[in-house]
Amino acid sequence: MNPLPFNIVLFQPEIPNNTGAVGRICVGTGSLLHLVRPLGFRIDDKAVRRAGLDYWKDVELRVHDSLKEALATADRVHYFSTKGARLYTDCSFQPGDYLVFGRETAGLPRELLARRREDSYTIPIWGPIRSHNLANAVAIIIYEAFRQVGFPPKTGDLPSAGQMP
Ligand SMILES: C[S@@+](CC[C@H](N)C(=O)[O-])C[C@H]1O[C@@H](n2cnc3c(N)ncnc32)[C@H](O)[C@@H]1O
């Protein structure tokens, strides 16, 4: 596994199923999961475990009282929002980066996005929805991040797209 995994930060998540699904993504990609309180559920909520399946116990989880605490040792932080100023594919990812996602209802605080405008990114949407599901947004971003830095060796044996039947 990558020695410097990515850090997924969920700011005040509200829906247990989403956090469970993100936990599963984190286990699958060797990423650390940071949750910023208040949470809209208990960490041992059945719904979290159900969505994370039996992988939930394997999640490298840190729970923080504030975003400041969650990012205390972060060098590089990227923020993801429907109101992000830049396209997510223009974000230059490096192992160890912190990737911050907002609440299901309200997203990330407006003043935070205004302050960190240059580090805020959006996934384009052209159909009639306001946003992506939180876990789907995390999946899109983490795989773009790994595409840029290279997938860890386990996938190295896969045929390249051109060799696929
Ligand atoms: C359900 S969305 C929040 C919707 C909220 N009304 C907003 O506009 O930010 C939950 C989180 O998923 C991520 N997300 C969802 N759609 C996104 C998009 N198109 N671009 C970037 N991030 C997105 C963001 O981190 C967002 O805060």
The ligand as a MOL file (V3000), in Angstrom:
LIG
                    3D

  0  0  0     0  0            999 V3000
M  V30 BEGIN CTAB
M  V30 COUNTS 27 29 0 0 0
M  V30 BEGIN ATOM
M  V30 1 C -24.6540 16.3700 -1.2880 0
M  V30 2 S -23.2600 17.3800 -1.4760 0 CHG=1
M  V30 3 C -23.7090 18.9260 -0.7000 0
M  V30 4 C -24.6300 19.7440 -1.4880 0
M  V30 5 C -24.6580 21.1930 -1.0350 0
M  V30 6 N -25.9790 21.7080 -1.2450 0
M  V30 7 C -23.6320 21.9930 -1.8190 0
M  V30 8 O -24.0190 22.6280 -2.8020 0
M  V30 9 O -22.4400 21.9600 -1.4990 0 CHG=-1
M  V30 10 C -22.1120 16.7830 -0.2420 0
M  V30 11 C -20.6790 17.0200 -0.5820 0
M  V30 12 O -20.2970 16.1930 -1.6880 0
M  V30 13 C -19.3000 16.8440 -2.4640 0
M  V30 14 N -19.8570 17.1000 -3.7950 0
M  V30 15 C -21.0670 16.7480 -4.2650 0
M  V30 16 N -21.2080 17.1460 -5.5400 0
M  V30 17 C -20.0510 17.7710 -5.8790 0
M  V30 18 C -19.5820 18.4230 -7.0630 0
M  V30 19 N -20.3190 18.4890 -8.1590 0
M  V30 20 N -18.3370 18.9470 -7.0410 0
M  V30 21 C -17.5570 18.8720 -5.9520 0
M  V30 22 N -17.9560 18.2890 -4.7980 0
M  V30 23 C -19.1820 17.7380 -4.7710 0
M  V30 24 C -18.9950 18.1490 -1.7380 0
M  V30 25 O -17.9250 17.9870 -0.8620 0
M  V30 26 C -20.2870 18.4070 -1.0030 0
M  V30 27 O -20.1040 19.2800 0.0740 0
M  V30 END ATOM
M  V30 BEGIN BOND
M  V30 1 1 1 2
M  V30 2 1 2 3
M  V30 3 1 2 10
M  V30 4 1 3 4
M  V30 5 1 4 5
M  V30 6 1 5 6
M  V30 7 1 5 7
M  V30 8 2 7 8
M  V30 9 1 7 9
M  V30 10 1 10 11
M  V30 11 1 11 12
M  V30 12 1 11 26
M  V30 13 1 12 13
M  V30 14 1 13 14
M  V30 15 1 13 24
M  V30 16 1 14 15
M  V30 17 1 14 23
M  V30 18 2 15 16
M  V30 19 1 16 17
M  V30 20 1 17 18
M  V30 21 2 17 23
M  V30 22 1 18 19
M  V30 23 2 18 20
M  V30 24 1 20 21
M  V30 25 2 21 22
M  V30 26 1 22 23
M  V30 27 1 24 25
M  V30 28 1 24 26
M  V30 29 1 26 27
M  V30 END BOND
M  V30 END CTAB
M  END
